[in-house]
Each structure stands twice: as C-alpha cells, then as structure tokens.
Amino acid sequence: MKLAIVTAGLTQPSSTRLLADRLAEAARRRLEREEPVDVRVIELRELAVDVAGAFVAGFPNARLRAAIEEVTEADGLIAVTPIFSGSYSGLFKSFFDVVDNAALEGKPVLIAATGGTARHSLALEHALRPLFAYLRAIVVPTAVYAASEDWGGGGDAFTDGLGERVARAAGELAGLMEHRAPRRNDAEEVVPFEQQLAALRPANGEVR
C-alpha cells in the first residue's frame, strides 16, 4: 500500500508539515492493521524552482517528474497547504497544474490546511475540495484545518479538537484505500483468435 503526502509549507519547520505528519501517522497506523504501508512525503518548497521551470519549458524535469509519479502511483494522497488570502498557496496550485488532469481519477484524497485564524477554514470547501473534484479524485468527507489556536487545544462544546478531526479524517482515507477497486492495466487483455474460435465450437468439434 502506497500513501503519498504533498505538503506546501514554505518555512522550516512548518506547521503545514507538522499537520501533514500527524495525518500521515494516523492513516499509517490504521492501514497497517491490514498490510505494510509505504509513506512518501513530497515537500513542494524543495521543488519550487522545478515547478516554475515546468511552466516555462512545457514539461517537468526528472526531479519533478519523479515527485509527480509518487503522487499518481500512490493508493491514497494527503494534500496539505497553508492558506493565503483565503485560498491555497500558489505553489500548491502550480504543482497540481503540472499533474495531468486525469492522473488522480478515482484516487482517495484527504485535504487539509493551516492558517493563522479559524476564519480561513472554509477555504477547504470553496477552494481545495473543488480543485480535487475537478481532478476527479475521491475526497474524504472530513477536511482538516488547523489554526494557530488549534495546536494543543481540546476543542469546545461545538467543535472537535484537532486530534479528533485528524483521527476521523485519517480513518476515512484508510477506509477508502482499503476498499478501492484494484488497478487495471492500461492495455486490455487480448484473447487469441484461436481461443475465441474454440469457445464457439460445440462438443462434436464442428464450427457452425
């Protein structure tokens, strides 16, 4: 089982990477009840120049292509971005602009974001969810937003704490990954003509 993590945090250390790690660990623990999990993290901060170069050149270089393959070949994806001006970061959007728009079709995706205040939490619903719906991914119902006050907080009477949201979203992602239909080969299996002909023969060996 392969799980890819895309994180668009710009600083080191980053609250965006911290949230990505918490989600990845929760999903990994759930998935490893059934089988081993290979978790790969793609730090977009390290690929910023490569992403920009792909727009200028018209194609990704080898390093960016390897990162894209990690995402498209994974059985599930966790995508985390900081929120700027009420939406995902430009680097986050640019990376997914480079990915073929059919490459994530049917892939389970958990969306998450970080920001300074809870005011930007709806960016998950009006920006990230439509982006992955356009890419024909299957986005889990629970999106996770972490504002500055969420770290170490236990929630209130109306809102689950960050830990509860992380666990619920990771469980939803793991459930989709465990029940995802097996991948089919790009090429359809070709049945030899002799085999097709034999299927038409009656018991006496005559072809009608």
C-alpha positions in Angstrom: 0.0 0.0 0.0 1.4 3.4 -1.0 0.5 6.7 0.6 1.8 10.0 -0.8 1.9 13.2 1.2 2.1 16.6 -0.5 2.9 19.5 1.8 3.2 23.1 0.6 4.7 24.7 3.8 7.2 27.4 3.0 9.2 27.5 6.2 11.4 25.1 8.1 10.0 23.9 10.5 6.4 24.3 9.2 3.0 23.9 10.9 1.8 22.6 7.5 4.4 19.8 7.5 3.5 19.1 11.2 -0.2 18.7 10.3 0.8 16.5 7.3 2.9 14.3 9.5 0.1 13.9 12.1 -2.4 12.9 9.4 0.1 10.5 7.7 0.9 8.8 11.0 -2.8 8.4 11.9 -3.5 6.9 8.4 -0.5 4.7 8.6 -1.5 3.2 11.9 -5.0 2.4 10.6 -3.7 0.9 7.3 -1.0 -1.2 8.9 -3.7 -3.3 10.6 -4.1 -4.9 7.2 -0.8 -4.6 5.4 2.5 -2.6 5.4 2.4 1.0 4.2 5.0 2.9 2.2 4.7 6.6 3.0 6.4 9.1 0.7 6.5 12.9 1.5 6.8 15.5 -1.3 7.9 18.8 0.1 6.9 21.4 -2.5 9.2 24.0 -1.0 12.1 22.0 -2.4 10.5 21.7 -5.8 9.5 25.4 -6.3 12.1 26.1 -9.0 11.3 22.8 -10.8 7.6 23.6 -10.8 8.3 27.1 -12.3 10.6 25.6 -14.8 8.0 23.2 -16.0 5.7 26.1 -16.9 8.4 27.8 -18.9 9.8 24.6 -20.6 6.4 23.0 -21.1 7.4 19.7 -19.3 8.7 18.6 -15.9 12.3 17.9 -15.3 13.5 14.5 -13.9 13.2 15.5 -10.2 9.7 16.9 -10.6 8.6 14.0 -12.8 9.7 11.6 -10.0 7.6 13.6 -7.5 4.6 13.5 -9.8 4.9 9.8 -10.2 5.0 9.3 -6.4 1.6 11.1 -6.3 -0.1 9.5 -9.3 1.1 5.9 -8.5 0.0 6.1 -4.8 -3.1 4.3 -3.5 -4.0 7.4 -1.5 -3.0 11.0 -1.1 -2.9 13.6 1.7 -2.6 17.1 0.4 -1.8 20.0 2.9 -1.4 23.7 2.1 -1.1 26.9 4.1 -3.9 29.3 3.4 -3.0 32.7 1.9 -5.6 35.4 1.2 -8.4 32.9 1.7 -7.2 30.1 -0.6 -4.5 27.5 -1.2 -0.9 28.7 -1.8 0.3 29.5 -5.4 3.0 26.8 -5.1 0.4 24.2 -4.1 -1.9 25.1 -7.1 1.0 25.2 -9.5 2.1 21.7 -8.6 -1.3 20.2 -9.3 -1.5 22.3 -12.5 1.6 20.3 -13.7 -0.1 17.0 -12.9 -2.2 15.5 -15.7 -5.9 16.3 -15.0 -6.8 12.6 -15.4 -4.0 11.2 -13.3 -5.9 11.4 -9.9 -9.1 9.9 -11.2 -10.7 7.7 -8.5 -7.8 8.3 -6.1 -8.8 8.7 -2.4 -7.6 12.2 -1.2 -7.6 13.8 2.3 -7.4 17.6 2.1 -6.0 19.7 4.9 -4.8 23.2 5.5 -3.2 25.5 8.1 -3.7 29.2 8.8 -3.4 31.9 11.3 -7.0 32.1 12.3 -10.1 29.9 12.0 -11.7 32.5 9.7 -10.0 30.8 6.7 -11.2 27.3 7.4 -13.9 27.4 4.7 -11.1 27.6 2.1 -11.0 23.8 2.3 -14.6 23.7 1.0 -14.6 26.6 -1.5 -11.1 26.1 -2.9 -9.4 22.7 -2.2 -12.4 20.4 -2.5 -13.5 21.8 -5.9 -9.9 21.6 -7.1 -9.7 17.8 -6.4 -13.3 17.3 -7.6 -12.1 18.8 -11.0 -9.2 16.3 -10.9 -11.8 13.5 -10.4 -10.3 12.4 -7.2 -12.5 11.0 -4.3 -12.2 13.5 -1.4 -12.9 12.2 2.0 -15.8 13.9 3.9 -13.7 15.2 6.7 -11.3 18.0 5.8 -8.9 19.1 8.5 -8.0 22.8 9.2 -5.5 23.8 11.9 -5.4 27.4 13.1 -2.8 28.7 15.5 -5.1 28.2 18.4 -5.8 24.5 17.5 -2.3 23.2 18.4 -2.7 21.7 21.8 -6.3 22.7 22.1 -9.1 20.3 23.1 -11.9 21.9 21.1 -15.1 23.3 22.7 -18.7 22.2 23.1 -19.4 22.7 19.4 -16.1 21.7 17.7 -14.0 18.5 18.0 -10.3 19.0 18.9 -7.6 18.8 16.2 -6.7 15.3 17.4 -10.3 14.0 16.9 -10.5 15.6 13.4 -7.2 14.1 12.4 -8.2 10.6 13.6 -11.6 10.8 11.8 -10.2 12.1 8.5 -7.4 9.5 8.5 -9.8 6.7 9.2 -12.0 7.8 6.3 -8.9 7.9 4.0 -7.8 4.5 5.2 -11.2 3.0 4.6 -11.3 4.3 1.0 -7.8 3.0 0.3 -8.6 -0.5 1.7 -11.8 -0.8 -0.4 -10.5 0.8 -3.6 -11.0 -1.3 -6.7 -7.8 -3.0 -7.9 -6.0 -1.0 -10.6 -6.4 -2.3 -14.2 -3.6 -2.5 -16.7 -3.7 0.3 -19.3 -3.8 -2.3 -22.1 -6.8 -4.6 -22.3 -6.0 -8.3 -22.3 -6.1 -9.7 -25.8 -7.7 -13.1 -26.3 -6.0 -15.0 -29.1 -8.3 -15.7 -32.1 -7.8 -19.5 -31.7 -9.1 -19.3 -28.2 -12.1 -17.3 -29.3 -12.8 -19.8 -32.0 -12.5 -22.7 -29.7 -15.2 -21.2 -27.4 -17.6 -21.3 -30.4 -17.0 -25.0 -31.1 -19.8 -27.4 -30.0 -18.9 -30.7 -28.3 -18.5 -32.5 -31.7 -15.8 -30.1 -32.8 -17.7 -28.6 -35.7 -17.8 -24.8 -36.2 -21.2 -23.5 -37.1 
